[in-house]
Amino acid sequence: MDGLERCRALESLTMHDDMINYRHRDIHSWPVVSLPNLKKLDLKGSPALHFNMDSLHHSPCLEELTVKMTPLPDDDDDYCQYRISSLNGLEYQDSDTEGVDGCESSGMPGSSLAYQSIGGRPQCTWDWHPSNLRKLDLAAAFALMFDFRWLQHLPSLQSLRLDISSPVKTAHRRHITLKDLLRREPQQASNEGGSEEFISDRYINLPKLGLIELNGDWIFEDKVMDTLCMAVATNLSSFIYNSRYPDLTLMECITLSREMPRLKKMQLRTLGLEPEKSAQYEQLVKGVVFVIDGQKYYLASRKSG
């Protein structure tokens, strides 16, 4: 990081290494840097752990952000998995007391991602509002701790990819509730004269969001997917859901696709469901390409009945 502060004209920064295993006590945040012209930031491995996210307060032009760990070696090139360190000793700072399995929560209004290790993990808070951000790609713990309500500060977002894939079954689940999709609105505090936030009854709306990709063990509260695809991302054209333990059935995805007029592609895993033996494939929606277990299916005309 030495000398990076002098690169104020820098527009793209990529920092990768192959780190997979790490200990929280060995992680120390780099100094904050000011990169006012930065448009693309891509961090993988140890740079993702060391980079001080407070630096992004000084990057108002940021359009693309990728923060992830190095994936584990796997025979399946189309399905990455990550080592996600134990949440024991991590404090997830959010307004809810549930959402991430095995994790205690405490409120931090306005923060999209904030967690710290009791054993010395540097605190990382994402409370900046990058209005120009178009692409957001998070994986491993960075995706596991993502606060969906931060999306209300990303009016230009076009692509959202979140990957919590782990080789340990059910060890790193993330629950998404309807409350996660509600806007936070400012209101005047009655006594102290300051301002605070409250959760409104209005959903976040991202009219430019065309791609949502969720990989890993995501658990959806009832009506969450309907709301996400038809109220939050009203112009969604591509939805990708890859999980070895899917919470959505094929028929649920097909039914959902009927209510998404701009949808062009839906990709999911079905754990080996055989197309030639499943009547569900006869219900595919006209004009939508379904990529199911790596195979493409396309219905030329809508199936009647």
MOJO-V234661 format. One record per pair of residues at least 24 apart in sequence whose C-alpha atoms are under 6 Angstrom apart, sorted by the first residue. I is the first residue (numbers start at 1). J is the second residue. D is the distance in Angstrom with one decimal. If there is no record, write none. Layout:
I_J_D, I_J_D
//
This chain:
5_33_5.4, 8_35_5.0, 9_37_5.6, 10_38_5.7, 11_37_5.4, 11_38_4.0, 11_39_5.0, 12_38_5.9, 12_39_5.9, 12_40_4.6, 13_41_5.0, 14_42_4.6, 15_43_5.1, 16_43_5.8, 16_44_4.6, 16_45_6.0, 17_45_5.2, 18_45_5.8, 18_70_5.6, 19_45_4.9, 19_46_5.8, 20_70_5.6, 24_121_5.0, 25_120_5.4, 25_121_6.0, 34_58_5.2, 35_59_5.5, 37_61_5.9, 38_62_5.6, 39_63_5.0, 40_64_4.7, 41_65_5.0, 42_66_4.6, 43_67_4.9, 44_68_4.9, 44_69_5.1, 45_69_4.4, 45_70_5.1, 57_128_5.8, 62_133_5.7, 63_132_5.4, 63_133_3.9, 63_134_5.1, 64_133_5.9, 64_134_5.9, 64_135_4.7, 65_136_5.1, 66_137_4.6, 66_138_5.9, 67_138_5.0, 68_138_5.5, 68_139_4.5, 81_165_4.8, 81_166_5.0, 82_140_5.7, 82_165_6.0, 82_166_5.2, 84_140_5.6, 84_141_5.8, 89_117_5.5, 89_118_5.3, 90_116_5.6, 90_117_4.6, 91_115_5.3, 91_116_5.5, 99_174_5.9, 99_175_4.8, 100_174_4.9, 101_173_5.8, 112_147_4.9, 112_150_4.9, 113_145_6.0, 113_146_5.5, 129_153_5.3, 131_155_6.0, 132_156_5.6, 133_157_5.7, 134_158_5.0, 135_159_4.8, 136_160_5.1, 137_161_4.6, 138_162_5.1, 139_163_4.5, 139_164_5.9, 140_164_5.0, 148_180_5.6, 149_180_5.6, 149_181_5.8, 152_204_5.5, 155_206_6.0, 157_209_5.5, 158_208_5.3, 158_209_3.9, 158_210_5.3, 159_209_5.9, 159_211_4.7, 160_212_5.0, 161_212_6.0, 161_213_4.6, 162_214_5.1, 163_214_5.9, 163_215_4.5, 163_216_5.9, 164_216_4.7, 165_215_6.0, 165_216_3.9, 173_217_5.1, 173_218_5.9, 174_218_5.1, 174_219_5.9, 175_219_4.6, 175_220_5.9, 176_220_5.1, 177_221_5.0, 178_224_5.5, 204_232_5.4, 205_232_4.4, 206_232_5.7, 206_233_5.3, 207_233_5.9, 207_234_5.9, 207_235_5.9, 209_233_5.7, 210_236_4.2, 210_237_5.0, 211_238_4.8, 211_239_5.9, 212_239_5.1, 213_239_6.0, 213_240_4.5, 213_241_5.9, 214_241_5.0, 215_241_5.8, 215_242_4.7, 215_243_5.7, 216_243_4.8, 219_247_5.9, 235_262_5.8, 236_263_5.9, 237_262_5.3, 237_263_3.9, 237_264_5.1, 238_263_5.9, 238_264_6.0, 238_265_4.7, 238_266_5.8, 239_266_4.9, 240_266_5.8, 240_267_4.5, 240_268_5.9, 241_268_4.8, 242_268_5.3, 242_269_5.5, 264_288_4.6, 265_289_4.7, 265_290_5.8, 266_290_4.9, 267_291_4.5, 267_292_5.9, 268_292_5.3, 269_293_4.9
//
